[in-house]
Amino acid sequence: MLADIHGAAKNPVPLQPDFALPSLAELKRDGIWKFDAALTFVTTPNAPSGRGYSTKELESLCRAQKGVVVLDEAYVDFAEENALPLALKYPHVLVARTFSKAYSLCFQRVGYFVGHPELIAALHKIRDSYNVNGLGQVAAVATVGDMPYYCAKFKKIIATREWLSRELTKLGFRVLSSRTNFILVRPPRFSASEWQQKLRARKILVRWFNFPQVRGYLRITVGTAAEAEALVAAARKILR
């Protein structure tokens, strides 16, 4: 959307069928990847698949790119590793973080970049004067000041995510490995869109995206343990 607004030329390149990043050899062989792109944008962990990418494979990509690389880590608080060292190591790499996901400040729209001082200085030249309002700044500072609370929440969500993944797998769902606060699953017996409606009828809301790459999957947000248990119980009834 922002690329369209600015009249930029877009070059989307698909992930692997299992949502993995293509290797450098594959990108070079296919010829559609632009190693000289002015801006390269990678979401890690990925949405909507939930898949996390290792710092090692991201570094290989960063080293190969000639332009600015943005690694969007909106969901990184639910992953085992992050790419922040790459922003501190390479002057053309930016890591993007947000308070919208793990810290529940989505209405405040507070985010930030970490990168080389010269790159940050260039961003300061083009950003709007009041791009983050005062209330958002106060909320973000208060959040950072209470990290033990949030870290405990992250651990609880991760534990629930793993439990939910195991239970749905037992019921025949294909659950993709996730490093986010949601999971992407291919349901058994009925189509994903049918499952969405059957669960909605039981007052359980899940996401279904009508796009070719993910049409066969449901995206399920990891809520409370009680909500996860309600979902599994509803799935059992539907399968019966």
N, C-alpha and C positions, 0 to 999 in steps of 0.2 A: 504494500500500500504506500509506504513512504517512498519507495523507489519510483512508483508511478507519479506521485506528487512532484518529485524532483526531476522527472523526465529521464531517469537513469535506465540504462539498458540492463535487463535482468537475464540471468543465465542459471535457472534452477537445474540442479543435477540430482537425480534420485539416489536414495540410499539403496543398499542391498535389499533383497526380498525379506531378510530377517531384520532389517533396519540397522544393519551394521554400516560403518563407514567404508566406502570403497578404498582399497589400498592405493598407494601412489602409482604402482605399476598399472593397476586397472584404470585409473584416471588418465594416465598418459596414453595407454593403449586405445581407450575409447575416443579420445580426442575432443570431447565436449567440455571438459573442465578447462577453466581459464587460469593458468598459473600467473598471469600478469594482470588479473582483475584488480581494479582500484580498491574494491572492498570485498572481502570474503566473510560470509556469516555462517557460523556453525552453532547449532543449539545442542548443548551438552550439560546434563543429560537431555536426551531428545524428547520432544513432545510432538505427537501424542503417544509415541511408543513406550516411553519411560526408560529406554535403553541408555546406559551410561557408556562413555568412551574413555579409554585410558589416556592418561597424560602422555604416555609414550607415543601412541598413534596420533594424537593431536599435535605433538611436537614435530613429528615427521611432516605433517601437512603445513604447519606454520613455517618451518624452515624452507619449504618449497615455494611458498607464496611470495610474490614480489611486492604486493600492495598491503594495505591494512587488513588484519585478520581480527574479527570480533568473535569471541567465544562467549556465547550467551549461557550463563550459569544460573538461570532463574530457579532451578530446582536442586541446586548443588548441596543444600543442607541435608538432603536425604540420601546422599551418595557417600562412598568410602573415600574418594579422592577428588581433588579439584585441580584446575589448570592455572591457578593463580601464579605459581612459579614461572609460567611461560610469559605472563605479562611483565614480570619483573626481569626476565632474561632477554626478551626480544623487543627491540624498540618499535616494531611495527605491529605488536599484538596488544589487543585490549580485551580484558575480561569484564563482562557485564554482570552485575548483580542487582537484585531487586528486593524490596521489603514486601512485595505484593503477595508472594506465595507462602513461604515458611513462616513469615512474621505477621501475616494477616492484615497488612496495611494496604490492601488493594485499592481502597477508595482514596488513599492519599497520593498514590502514583509516585512513590519515591524509589529511585534507582540510582546507580552510580557506575562509573567505569574505573578500572585500575589499569594503569599503563605508564609508559615512559613520559616524563615531564613535558617533552616537546609535543607529544601527541595530545596530552591533556590540555596544554596551552592552546593548541589549534582548535580543540573542541570548545574551549571557552570563548573563542572568537565568534562562533556560529550559534551558540545556544541562546535561547531567549533570556532576557534579564530576570524574569520571574518564573522560570520553568518549574521550580519546586516552591510551593507556598510555605508560609511560616508555620502553620499547623502541622504540615507534613514533616518539616524539619524537626520540630519539637517531638513529634511522635517517634521519628526514627532514632533520635538521640536517646529517648527513654527506652526504646527497645534494646539498643546496644548496651544500655546500662543494666539490663536484666537478663543477660545471656544464660545463666544457669537454668532459669525457668524455661527458656526456649529449647535449650539443649535436651532437657528432660522430655519435652514434648516431641522433639525429633525422634528420640529413642523409642518413645511409645508408638509413634506412627510407623516407624520402621518395623517394630515387632508385630504390629497389627497387619502391616503389608505382607510380611512373610507368612503369618498364620493364614491370612485370607488366600494367598497364593497356593499354599499347600492344600487347603480345604477344597478350593475350586478345582485344583488338579485331580484330586481324588474323585471328583464328580464328572471328570471327562473334559474339563475345559483345558485348552492349551494356553497356559499363562506365560507371557514373555517376561524375562528377567527385568526387573525395574529398579531404578535408582532415583525414583521420584516419590511423590505422595499419591500416586495413582498407578494402576496396572492396566495393561492392554491384554485382553483375553479373546481367544476364538472359542465361542461356545459350541457345545455338542447339540446334535439332533435338530434344532431349529436354527433358522438364520439369525444373524445378529440383530436385525431390525425387529424380528418377531420376539426375540428375547427382551429387547428394550420395551416393547409394548406389554409383554406378559409381566415384567417386573414393575412397570408403571402402574398396572392394574392392582398391584399389591403395595402401592405407595412407596416404591423404591426407584429412585431416579438414577439412571446411568446414561452415559453419552454414547451416541452412535453417529459416526460421520459418513455421509454418503459420498465418499471419494474412493476411486478405484483401489488405492494402496491399502486402505483400512476398512473397506466396506464389510469385510467379514469379521470384524472385531468390535468389541465393546470396550470403552474406556471407563474404568471404575475408580472413582476417587476413594482413597483410604480415609474413612472417617473414624469414628470411635469404635472401640471393640464391640459394643452392643450393636452398632449399625452393621458392622461386618458380619456378626453372627446372624442378624436378621436377613441379610442378603443370602448367606449360605443356606439358611432354613428355607427361604423362598425358592432358591434354585432347586433344592431337593424336592419340594412339592411340585414344581413345574415339571421336573424330570419324571416324577411318578405319574 
